[in-house]
């Protein structure tokens, strides 16, 4: 039986998910989209052949609803959807910080809800999507969600109690690497390199290092030690990183991201 999937609030991540699903073999005719602006909806229809619908029509028609609106907009969306979502619909939330209980309390009793935190590398099919089951979601619901998000990268199941930590690590994670590349590029310019050459050097080093981490099975400490010669350039650089508290700053930054994820669950905006 054909399964219809609707992506509600189709921004960049929602569009990345749509395009990944189509590349993975989903028929555009089975994919529904909603967007705040009519011109955006028509753009998606033209680009992918998917069907724009209203939120209410998506709730009535689709077998799986993927909600990709911002956390602060989720309550209003659920108020609109609730009268139209049967209890057998799978509802997948991509909103940071909002627990599955938030959805279960507002939808029909027994509605299966799955919480997903993905990240922007979904745009290049290299996402890390972390998946947690709500009270009524079954193994089949989780497998279906993995199939959808597997179209744009890797998936990992975790207990929902770990979602805020995963948001801090991988949901926000790409921004930390971009920040590091930005700082290292500035350092390269300071050392006398043109910006484009500094950028190319750092990006390829990052790709190579990530590939080694993924494929070698070695602990990052071991890989770092392989680069760190006695009294060499690398150990001098690492000493300065430690002197400036970079490790402690990273830990504090991730704790702050985790705490903000928790705040989003309470509706705190400031």
N, C-alpha and C positions, 0 to 999 in steps of 0.2 A: 504494500500500500504506500502511495506517495505521501511523504511527510512534508508539510509546508512549514517553513521557518520565516519568522518576521523579525526584522531588526528595527527597533523603535528608537528614534533619535539618532539618525545615521550621520554621525560626524566622521572624523578621520579614522578612528578605530573601527567604527561600525562599517565604514566603506572598505577598510582593509580586510575585515572579516568577510564581507560579501565577495570581494574579488578573489580572496583565497578559497572560499567555498566553491566558487565557479571553476577555478583552476583545478580543484580537487574532484570535480565531477558533478557537483550539484547543478540541476537544471535551473536556469534563470526563472523559468515559469513557476518554480516552486518557492521562490524567494520573494518576500514582501518587504517593503521598506516604508518607514514614516519619517518625515522631516518637518521641522518647524516652518520652513519656507517652501512655498509651492515650486519656486524655480529650482531649489535644491532637489526636490523630489523628481522633477522632470529631468534634471541633469543625470541623476542616478538611473532613471529609466533609459535614457539615451545611451549612457556609457555601458551599462551592463545588461539591459533587457529585462530588468526586474520590474515588479509591479508596485507603484506607489499606492498606498491606501491610508485611510485615517487610523488613528490609534484604536478606535472602537472596532473598526472593521478587522484590523489585525487581530484583536483579542478574540473576535468571533470566529475567524477563519483559520488562523495558523495553529499548528500542533505544538510549536515551540515559539515562545516569545523571548527575545533577547533584548533586555532593556539597557541601553547604552547612554542614557541621559546623565547629566551631572548629578552628584549626590543631593545637592540642594533642590533639584527639580523632581526628585523621585517621588516625594509624597504627593505632589499635585498629579503626576502621571498615574500613580496607583489609584487615586480618587477617581480619575477618569475611566480607568480600566476595570476597576473592581466589579461593577454591575454586569460586565460583559465577558468575564473570564471564567469558563467552566472549571470545575475542580480537577478535571483530567488534563488540563494544559500544563506543560512544563514551562516554568518561568525561570529564566536565567538572568541574573543581575551582574552587570559589569561595573557597578558603582562602588567606589572606594569607601570603606568604613562601614557600610550599612549591612547589618546582620540579616540572615535569612528570616529571623523572627519578625522583622519589620514588615516583610512582605506577607508572611503567613498570617499576621494579625489583621491585615487589610484585605486579603483575598478570601475566596471561599474555603471553608474548612477542608483540610486534606490536600490543598494544592501543593504539588511538588515544586520546590524552589532549590536552585543550585546557584551558589555564589562563585564568581570568577574574578580574579584579578589578573589581567593581562598587561602588556606594556607596548610601547610604541614600535619596537622592532617587528610587530605584526605587519607593519607597512612593507617590510622586506622579507616576510615569511620566516622570521627568526625570533618570534615572540616566546616569552616564558609565561604560560597561563597556569595559574594556581586555582584548583577547583575544590570546592567544599560542598557537602550535601546538607540541605535543610532537613527538618524533622520527617518530612514525607517523601523525600527523594530516594529512589531505589538505585540499585547497581545499574540497571538499564538506563536510568536517567543520567547517571554519571558517565556511562559509556557513550551515550548520545552526545553529551556536552563535550566530551573529549574528542569525539569525531569531528565536531564542528570546529573547535578551537585548534585541533591538530592540523587543520588546513593552513594555519599561519605560524606554526612553530611547534614547540614542545609543550606538554602538559604535565602537571604534577598534582596528585591528590594530597590534601592535607586536612586535618581537623579544622573546623572553623575557628577554633580558639587561636590558631596560628596565622590567621589571615592578615591581621594587622602587621605582624612581623614580616610576612611575605610582601605586603604592600610596601613597607619601608625598604626591603632588600631589592626586589625585582620590579615592582610596580613603578617606583621612583628611580630604580637603579640606573637606567640608561642616562638620566640627567647627571648623575655623579661622574660617569665616564666622559660625557661631553664636557663637563666642567674641568676635569683633569686634562683632557686633550687641549682645551682652551688655554689653561695655565701653562702647559708644556710648550704649546706653540709660542706663547709670549716669551717663554724662557729661551726658545730657539732663536727668536728675533733678537733678544738681548745678547745672545752669544754670537750674533753676526750672520745668521742664516736668513734668506728671503722667506717670507711667510709661506709661500706655496711649497717650498722644499721642506720647511719645518713640519708643515701639515702632513705631507706625504710620508715623511720619516716616521712620524708618531702614529699615524693611522695604520700603516703597515705593521709597525711594531706591535700595536694593540691587537690587530687581527692575528698575527703570528702567535702572540702570547696566549690569547684566548683559545686558539686552536690547540696549542700544546697542553693547556689546562684541560680541555675537553677530551683530547685523544690519548694523552700519555698515561693517565691514571695516577700521576705523581701528585704528592701534596705540594701546594704552592710554595711552602718553605723550601722544599727540596729543589724546585725549579729556580727559585730566587738564589739559593746557595750556588747553583751551577753557574750563575752569572757573576757571582761575587768573589773575586780573587783577593787574596791577602794584600792589604795596603793599596788596593786598586781604586779605580774611579767609582765603581758602583758602591763600595762600602762607604766611601766618603759622602756620596749622595744620600745613602740611607741614614748615615749618622745625622745629617742635617734634617732629614724628614723626622727622625725621632726627636731631635732637639727642639723642633718646632711643634711637636705634639700632634703630628698628622694622624697617627693611629687613634689617639684619644679623641681627636676632632671627628673622625669618621664614625666612631662608636656613638658619640654624642649626637651627631647628625641623624643617624639611623634611629636612635631613640626618639628624637624629636619628630621624625616622620611617622614612627609608630604611634606616638601620642596624638598626633594630628589625625591619623586614621581613626583612632578611637573617638576623638572629638566629633568627627563627621557623623558618627553613628547617633550622636545626641542632637544633631542639627545645628551645632555651633558654627557660625560663619566667619567670625572675626579671629 
